[in-house]
Amino acid sequence: MSTATDAPTTVLDGGLSTALEQQGADLGGALWTARLLGEEPERIAGAHRAYYEAGAQVATTASYQASVEGLVAAGYDAARARSLITLSVTVAQDVRDELADSRPGLLVAASVGPYGAYLADGSEYRGRYGVPAARLREFHAPRLELLAEAGPDLFAVETIPDSDEAEVLVPLLDELGVPAWFSYSVRGQTTCAGQPLADAYAVLAGSSSLVAAGVNCSEQTDVLGAVVAAVAGTGLPAVAYPNRGGRWDAGTKTWAYDGPLDLGLVDGWVDAGVRFVGGCCGTGPADIAELATRIAEVSSGGGSGSSPG
């Protein structure tokens, strides 16, 4: 098993939806960012490019909400649905390759969202879907296989609310053997489903595919506790990319985000073992540029790196 050492810290991207919204993209509907794979993939490419140019070393694909079932329900035939899932990886790879001369070593992480993202009912922040493990395997396995065939550098298994889902995902990941980070969505010292973090991270311990474990799309103030629990429970380097918090304004039908990422917190996360750091919903390219500068300062004298393990 890898350990959390003095390895360099890799800067991740921010919220793909945020960068797309800043371009003026309409993300309405159950497919969210994945809708643009079939309609405007050039917008997705533009978002990846903006993050790379801001200093991100990893682009996270538009596959978070993409599944064959979900795309078929949206009107695509099964063959086209499968091709769109692999397209999510190739779009990011094409942008990475465009920048290879000026930014060598950039990575593409294939996003693997939870079953609740497919449901599009907010249950990705609740978990406990009320379905058996066999249903979760039936849902996740084909998508993981399609993404793996497209050749990403690693998987970003993210916003997982429930350790029951982790118990299904980890063996599937180990069967495929693609390096992966695994991040829960949390509230305080529990997963969003209410399981103690120590128990949740214990599910990840001993995995042959995981290169980092941690937290995403959660409050900034909850990151450090989750990172400490992740490192203690797995012995792996940690990954952290919180959202900006905020509230839904029913009158304007928009999110009113809280303040930007508190860069003063980042030093403590790195000290606790974070080696992959970025932002989630509400964090755009300008925020990642500031984060990349901060990480360069924190890492001064230690260089920078982007190897997933």
Buried (B, 14 or more C-beta within 10 A) or exposed (E): EBEBEEBBBBBBBBBBBBBBBBBEBEBEEBBBBBBBBBEBBEBBBBBBBBBBBBBBBBBBBBBBBBBBBBBBBBEBEEEBBBBBBBBBBBBBBBBBEBBEEEBEEBBBBBBBBBBBBBBBEEBBBBBBBEBEEEEBBEBBBBBBBBBBEBEBBBBBBBBBBBBBBBBBBBEBBBBBEBBBBBBBBBBEEBBBBEBEBEEBBBBBBEBEBBBBBBBBBBBBEBBBBBBBBBBBBBBBBBBBBBBBBBEEEEEEEEBEBBEBBEBEBBBEBBEBBBBBBBBBBBBBBEBBBBBBBBBBEBBEEEEBBBEBB
